[in-house]
Amino acid sequence: MFFHIEERRAWLRTHTHTIVLDRDPEFARFSRETNGRLQRMLRIWLAEPRGARPHLKAYLGTVSCLAGGPPFQELRRLFRLASKAAIEAGEPAGALRRRLAQTLRRYTGQPAGPASHAG
């Protein structure tokens, strides 16, 4: 098992609750506007290798990559879902959480602390 990660970008304007995803045709126009901000998001699945394309087993969630790292609540939810998926797949939950923390560190360059707290 491994983590399949899809990286997406979004343009956000918080005071109007506007979100434009990178797959939207208007994203290029919005991304140039200064009254919002660009944000990276990581969509994470637990997957198994199967030929050229991975077999996605369980969707674990999306975490935002902010300047200070992903928000604690998002990480906590992600690690809790990883534990549940590990048990369902017959893998040790602690080992899977550690691998997830290492994977997130590579993507974000930030410590992924809740791995030891999720359960």
C-alpha positions in Angstrom: 0.0 0.0 0.0 1.1 3.5 -0.7 -0.4 7.1 -0.6 -1.6 8.4 -3.9 -1.5 12.2 -3.7 -3.1 14.6 -6.1 -1.9 18.2 -5.7 -4.4 20.9 -6.6 -4.3 24.7 -6.4 -7.1 27.1 -5.6 -7.6 30.8 -5.5 -9.4 32.0 -2.4 -11.1 35.3 -1.4 -12.1 34.8 2.2 -14.3 37.8 2.7 -16.7 36.8 -0.2 -16.2 33.0 0.3 -15.0 32.6 -3.3 -13.0 29.6 -4.3 -11.8 28.9 -7.8 -10.1 25.6 -8.4 -7.2 25.2 -10.9 -9.3 23.0 -13.2 -11.8 25.9 -13.7 -11.3 27.8 -17.0 -11.3 31.1 -15.1 -8.5 30.1 -12.7 -5.8 31.9 -14.7 -7.7 35.2 -14.6 -8.5 34.9 -10.8 -5.0 33.8 -9.9 -3.7 37.2 -11.1 -6.0 39.1 -8.8 -4.4 40.5 -5.7 -7.6 40.5 -3.5 -7.3 36.8 -3.0 -4.5 34.2 -2.4 -3.3 31.0 -4.0 -3.4 27.9 -1.9 -2.0 24.4 -2.5 -4.2 21.4 -1.5 -3.2 17.8 -1.3 -5.9 15.2 -1.9 -4.8 11.9 -0.4 -5.9 8.3 -1.0 -4.6 5.0 0.3 -3.8 2.9 -2.8 -2.4 -0.4 -4.1 -0.1 -0.7 -7.1 -1.9 -2.2 -10.0 -0.4 -1.9 -13.5 0.1 1.6 -14.9 -2.6 3.2 -12.7 -2.9 2.8 -8.9 -6.0 1.1 -7.4 -7.5 3.6 -5.0 -8.6 1.9 -1.8 -9.7 4.6 0.5 -10.0 8.4 0.3 -8.4 9.9 3.3 -9.1 13.6 2.7 -7.6 16.9 1.7 -5.1 19.0 3.5 -4.3 22.7 2.8 -0.7 23.7 2.5 -0.5 27.0 4.4 2.7 28.9 5.2 2.9 27.3 8.6 2.0 23.8 7.4 -1.3 22.1 7.2 -3.8 23.0 9.9 -3.8 20.7 12.9 -7.5 19.8 12.6 -7.0 18.7 9.0 -4.0 16.6 10.0 -5.9 15.1 12.9 -8.8 14.1 10.7 -6.4 12.7 8.0 -4.5 10.6 10.5 -7.7 9.3 12.1 -9.0 8.2 8.7 -5.6 6.6 7.9 -5.8 4.5 11.1 -9.3 3.4 10.2 -8.2 2.5 6.6 -5.2 0.6 7.9 -7.3 -1.5 10.2 -9.7 -2.3 7.3 -6.7 -3.2 5.1 -5.2 -5.4 7.8 -2.1 -3.2 8.2 -0.7 -1.9 11.5 -2.2 1.6 12.0 0.9 3.1 13.7 3.2 2.1 10.8 0.8 3.5 8.2 0.5 6.8 10.1 4.3 7.1 10.3 4.5 6.5 6.5 1.8 9.2 6.0 3.7 11.6 8.2 6.9 11.0 6.2 5.1 11.5 2.9 3.5 14.7 4.1 6.9 16.1 5.3 8.2 15.5 1.8 5.3 17.4 0.2 5.1 20.3 2.6 8.5 20.6 4.0 6.8 20.9 7.5 6.7 18.5 10.4 3.5 16.4 10.5 3.0 16.2 14.2 -0.4 14.5 14.8 0.8 11.1 13.7 1.6 10.1 17.2 -1.7 11.5 18.5 -4.1 10.1 16.0 -6.1 7.1 16.9 
